[in-house]
Amino acid sequence: MPQETPSPAADRFDDDDYPAYTMGRAAEMIGATPGFLRAVGEARLITPLRSEGGHRRYSRYQLRIAARARELVDGGAPIEAACRIVILEDQLEEALRLNEELRRSTADSSGATDS
């Protein structure tokens, strides 16, 4: 029996960057309001894609970022500060990842010359 191949549409829903969620659904998923999503967009924390009709569409990755901002706002941070904190956390994570890659690369090249 031949294996069924997933449809291209099904593959997109497994993609963290695919803008699968409408504003209403996205807000519901993170326990926020559409106004909150607009505010984090205005603060340039996330930039939703637009459907052909001009409606905002959010990816799972964007929803994770918005949810983190919501946690900070719920903890008392102003929305602008929450967005800045999330951006800085993301930059720190990326810098740590790059440093680790550099360490591995340096260790691999120095180990190769010692042999």
Sequence and secondary structure as in RCSB ss.txt:
>XXXX:A:sequence
MPQETPSPAADRFDDDDYPAYTMGRAAEMIGATPGFLRAVGEARLITPLRSEGGHRRYSRYQLRIAARARELVDG
GAPIEAACRIVILEDQLEEALRLNEELRRSTADSSGATDS
>XXXX:A:secstr
       HHHHHHT TTS  EEHHHHHHHHT  HHHHHHHHHTTS   EE TTS EEE HHHHHHHHHHHHHHHT
T  HHHHHHHHHHHHHHHHHHHHHHHHHHHHHHHHHHHH 
